[in-house]
Amino acid sequence: MARAHVEDDDELDQEIEAQVNEWSANSTECFSIELVRSDGSDIVAFEPAYTYAMFGEEEAIFGYQGLEINLRFVAHDLTPSLSISHAKVFPAQGDVQPTDIKGALRKYLPTHAFEEDGEQAITSAQDWRPPGEKIQSYDREGTSFEIWCASLADPAAKRLLENMQILAPLFIDGGSMLELEQDWTTARWKLYTLYEVESETSANNSPYVLAGYSTSYRSFTFPDRLDALDLSSPLYLPSRERLSQFLILPSHQSSGHGQALYNTMYKHLTAPNYVREFTIEDPNEDFDQLRDVCDLLLLRQDSKFRSLGVQADSIPVDKLSAESEVPTDLIIPIQLRDSLREQYKLQSRQFARLVEIQALSQIPALHRSKARITRKEKSTNQHDKEYFFWRLYTKQRLYIFNRDQISQLEASERVEKLDAALDSVVEGYQEILERVERIEKERPTLSEEMSFRNKRKRRNVVDDDDEEEDSGDVNDNEGNESERAHTGGKKPRIE
């Protein structure tokens, strides 16, 4: 009798599961996004990458058959319009009810996205221009692109961002909405928009088609000289600029637009004297690679940076005893490192990694092997000796940034953990170097890609600043300690 009950329960569970599956849909697969012109004509369509922010970790919607969710954006000002269609709806039974799709999306879209007339044409769209100022333009395969920058204190820029805010959680893993309710903070935010500019458009259609966007936030730092401050506006106080959201739409990925947008933002944000440092909020792995490549291409145009390498023969013997600290100041000269980091306004940890990559590039690939450095600093081959000191130098940084975790390990585990992390670092660095060197052969100088036009006025203020120090994780991919910031944990995603 007990066996019969078990079989009955199994059959009931299978029946319930079959019914749930019959009325369930994957929220990502049934969701489509379209860019359209003002007259309603289609430009491009694609699926989101993620929908768990709206519909839960399982990304499942219950209660519909033949479900289609269509989110259309007018391509220039991103006016959204939501439409939902389905063949059948599950009849509600007590607490078991169909997913409230509009309710799940309501906090991610402005109110007018749910209105029936949300697709109405925009008057004089042909004369529309992106908010702010055009700071960059370039051509790709016969197509023109423009990058615009606007303060979110500009109502037009704020409205544009509010229209397309949903794109962050749809395409950025962990992406979230910016909180812009407090008007006093909006002047510290910037919106950068990347547009494809169509050469021919019909009447009432704008030539601008969004290709990507990014946001940045300014945070203030402590000055060391009060008499050097520009007090004409709080916005001109010593500060850091932090890149927050970063997105290239699927229709424009794998075409170099991520590099174009990042390079433009870096140059534009670091140009004022009162900006001390350029940082990134919570980058994912793809963005880390983009950032490394762009930063390294820029720095390698500087002969001083290109000269950075391991000074294996300048380290006194007494600095190499087991009781001595690792002489990182001597292995790669600290004065030059510090002056270059200050000049280029890069975050300290990011710059440290770039120095390591550049120093590694000075060592021939054949000599980047642990098997060749058994004699350590006494290696007879100069390149083998340099690689020994390079590993010592890089391992010291990894240890410092992961001291809290490593200090809890036994000595033998500590060495093993650091070695494993360092091997991963070497592998990642070599991939970056291969990509950078390939680009350098195809495009000798970064300035040939596009001409930068920065119209911002510079103001003279003090030049020094305290650095931010963040802890990392020795288990992070490539040994690059991921950053965490105050602006919501959004992870940049690029092509």
MOURDA-V501703 format. One record per helix or strand. SS is the DSSP state (alpha for helix, beta for strand). FROM is the first residue (numbers start at 0). TO is the last residue. If there is no record, write none. Layout:
BEGIN
SS,FROM,TO  SS,FROM,TO
END
This chain:
BEGIN
alpha,1,21  beta,23,25  beta,30,35  beta,41,45  alpha,51,54  beta,59,61  beta,63,64  beta,67,73  beta,79,84  beta,87,88  beta,92,92  beta,95,95  alpha,100,107  alpha,110,113  alpha,124,126  beta,132,139  beta,142,150  alpha,154,163  alpha,165,170  alpha,182,185  beta,188,196  beta,207,219  alpha,225,227  alpha,233,235  beta,238,247  alpha,249,251  alpha,256,269  beta,274,279  alpha,284,298  alpha,302,305  alpha,311,313  alpha,316,319  alpha,327,330  alpha,333,343  beta,345,345  alpha,347,360  alpha,364,366  alpha,369,371  alpha,375,377  alpha,381,400  alpha,402,405  alpha,410,441  alpha,445,447  alpha,476,478  beta,492,492
END
